[in-house]
Amino acid sequence: MPVFQKAFVLIKVAPGHTEDVVDALMKIPEVTEAHIVPGDWDVIAVISAQKQIVVPSDEKVYRLVLDKVVKIKHVQDTSTMVSQFSKTK
């Protein structure tokens, strides 16, 4: 059974384009959730990266953010947090 690691990407978006960015994020297969939130950041995206022996999941997450997320039109800034341990119901 594959093991996945979660990461949370906080995203600042140009005013008036939050829903466009959320729609674009949801087209990325590794993005499992995208939430519009109030506060310093506009969107939180949840990424699920499969752990592999050759490429660490941390590196896969950062490549995904750099190669796909930051290139979405109207994305102004990001901050990525990679989960080291999780529990879910």
N, C-alpha and C positions, 0 to 999 in steps of 0.2 A: 504494500500500500504506500503510495507516495506521501511524503511529508512536506507540508507547506509552511512557510513563514509569512507572517503578516507584517505589513508596514503601513504607516499612516502618513499621508502627504497633506500638509496644510498648504493651501493655495490662495494667493491674492489675485483678484481678477479686476480687469478694467471695469469701471462703473457701467452698469446696464448690460453686462454680458455674462452674468453668472450662470444662467440657464444654458447658454450656448456652450460654455466650458463643461458643465455637467454632462450635457449630451455627448460632447466629444470624448470625455473621459470614459463614459459607459461603452464606447466603441472599442476600447482597449481591452482585450480578453482578460488580462491579469487584474483589472480594476473590478472588484466585486461589489463595491458600494461607493456612492458619492453623495455627500450631504452638504446642503447650503446651511451655513451657520452664521449667527451674528458675532460681532467682535472684531478682533484684529485681523482674522483670516476670513475669507469668504466661503471657502469650500474645504471639506475634509474628504479625501479619497482614501479608500481602503484597498490596498494591493495585496494579492496573495501570490507569492513566488515559490515555486517548487524547489525544495532543497536538492542539490545535485552534488556529486563528488567532485566533478571537474570545475564547475563554476559555483562558488559559494552564493547562497541566496541573497546575502547582503549586497554583493556585487551585482547580481541580477536586478535587484530592486533599484539600485542607483543608476544602472544603465537604462532601465526602463524610464525612470524619472527624467534623466538627461536626454534620452533619445526620443521620448514620446510626450511626456507630460509638459515639460517646459516649452515644447515647440507648438503647443496648442495656441491658436490665436487668442489673444486677450489675457493670457496668463502672464502676470507681472512678476511673481516671486513664489518660491516654494520653500518649505522646510520639511525634511523627511525624518521620520522616527521609525526605526526598525525594532519590532518587538523581540525581546530576548526570551520571554516566557509568557504564556497565555493560558487562561482557562475560560471556557465558554460553556454555556448550558445548552 
